[in-house]
Amino acid sequence: MMNSLFLMGPPPGGAQGGGGLMSLLPFVLIFVVFYFFMIYPQMKKNKAQKKFRETLGKGDKIITIGGVHAKIIEANETTFLIESEGSKLRIDRTAVSMEASQALNAPAKKD
């Protein structure tokens, strides 16, 4: 008698109805955690970098991602003409390091 109950399967209409949704719940939670701890902060950082690069103009001091300290002498839509120790270079706007340039231009703290 006991073996025949196991072979019959679940009762019709239902005991398994929520099982499909419950098996997806861990994947949904993992995605939400990844989004808020990895994807969203990166998107926020990219947006801040884009805004920073758009505000740069003639006369601003910058540091490139390669470590070159320079001053902007001409700003175009996608490039900068920079001068560093008498040399002029044309660089892409994306070659400017936001963190290093902000640290360079930050006022010195007085103790």
PLY file of the C-alpha trace (Angstrom):
ply
format ascii 1.0
element vertex 111
property float x
property float y
property float z
element edge 110
property int vertex1
property int vertex2
end_header
0.00 0.00 0.00
2.79 2.42 0.84
4.58 1.91 -2.49
1.48 2.73 -4.48
1.14 6.12 -2.73
4.63 7.18 -3.82
4.03 6.11 -7.41
0.86 8.16 -7.70
2.73 11.50 -7.57
1.44 14.75 -6.12
-2.27 15.37 -5.76
-3.88 17.12 -8.73
-4.22 20.88 -8.66
-1.55 21.42 -6.50
1.05 20.90 -3.99
3.74 21.68 -6.57
2.29 25.00 -7.81
4.71 27.29 -5.94
7.74 25.05 -6.44
8.71 26.58 -9.79
8.65 30.12 -8.42
10.52 29.13 -5.28
13.31 27.54 -7.33
13.87 30.86 -9.18
13.98 32.94 -6.00
17.68 32.32 -5.21
18.69 33.35 -8.74
16.64 36.52 -8.51
18.19 37.37 -5.15
21.71 36.75 -6.48
21.01 39.07 -9.43
19.69 41.80 -7.12
22.79 41.55 -4.91
25.11 41.71 -7.94
23.22 44.69 -9.31
23.39 46.76 -6.13
26.94 45.84 -5.14
28.66 45.65 -8.54
26.69 46.94 -11.52
25.05 50.05 -10.02
28.23 51.48 -8.41
30.14 51.00 -11.69
27.40 52.77 -13.65
27.45 55.61 -11.11
31.26 55.91 -11.38
31.13 55.94 -15.20
28.50 58.69 -15.11
30.64 60.80 -12.74
33.73 60.32 -14.96
31.78 61.37 -18.06
30.47 64.48 -16.32
33.99 65.34 -15.06
35.51 65.02 -18.54
32.76 67.17 -20.05
33.47 69.99 -17.59
37.20 70.14 -18.36
38.30 73.08 -20.45
41.18 75.33 -21.45
43.60 76.08 -18.64
42.71 73.07 -16.43
45.55 70.99 -15.06
45.15 67.26 -15.56
46.91 63.94 -15.13
46.44 61.36 -17.86
45.88 57.67 -17.17
49.49 57.21 -18.31
50.70 59.58 -15.58
51.50 62.65 -17.70
50.97 65.93 -15.84
49.77 68.60 -18.25
47.70 71.69 -18.85
44.86 71.80 -21.37
45.49 74.42 -24.05
42.64 73.47 -26.39
39.48 71.42 -25.87
37.55 69.81 -28.72
34.50 67.57 -28.64
36.48 64.31 -28.32
40.10 65.41 -27.76
42.32 67.75 -25.76
45.50 69.48 -26.86
47.73 69.44 -23.81
51.10 70.94 -22.99
53.62 69.37 -20.67
57.15 70.75 -20.22
57.13 72.43 -23.62
55.71 69.44 -25.51
52.25 69.51 -27.04
50.17 66.36 -27.38
46.66 65.62 -28.61
44.91 63.09 -26.39
41.45 61.58 -26.24
39.14 62.83 -23.49
38.93 59.31 -22.08
42.69 59.39 -21.38
42.21 61.79 -18.45
42.28 60.24 -14.98
39.45 61.67 -12.90
40.79 60.61 -9.51
44.35 61.82 -10.10
43.25 65.10 -11.71
40.87 65.87 -8.86
43.61 65.15 -6.33
45.97 67.47 -8.24
43.46 70.32 -8.25
42.19 69.81 -4.69
43.16 72.58 -2.28
45.85 71.62 0.20
44.55 70.83 3.67
45.83 73.03 6.43
46.52 71.42 9.80
0 1
1 2
2 3
3 4
4 5
5 6
6 7
7 8
8 9
9 10
10 11
11 12
12 13
13 14
14 15
15 16
16 17
17 18
18 19
19 20
20 21
21 22
22 23
23 24
24 25
25 26
26 27
27 28
28 29
29 30
30 31
31 32
32 33
33 34
34 35
35 36
36 37
37 38
38 39
39 40
40 41
41 42
42 43
43 44
44 45
45 46
46 47
47 48
48 49
49 50
50 51
51 52
52 53
53 54
54 55
55 56
56 57
57 58
58 59
59 60
60 61
61 62
62 63
63 64
64 65
65 66
66 67
67 68
68 69
69 70
70 71
71 72
72 73
73 74
74 75
75 76
76 77
77 78
78 79
79 80
80 81
81 82
82 83
83 84
84 85
85 86
86 87
87 88
88 89
89 90
90 91
91 92
92 93
93 94
94 95
95 96
96 97
97 98
98 99
99 100
100 101
101 102
102 103
103 104
104 105
105 106
106 107
107 108
108 109
109 110
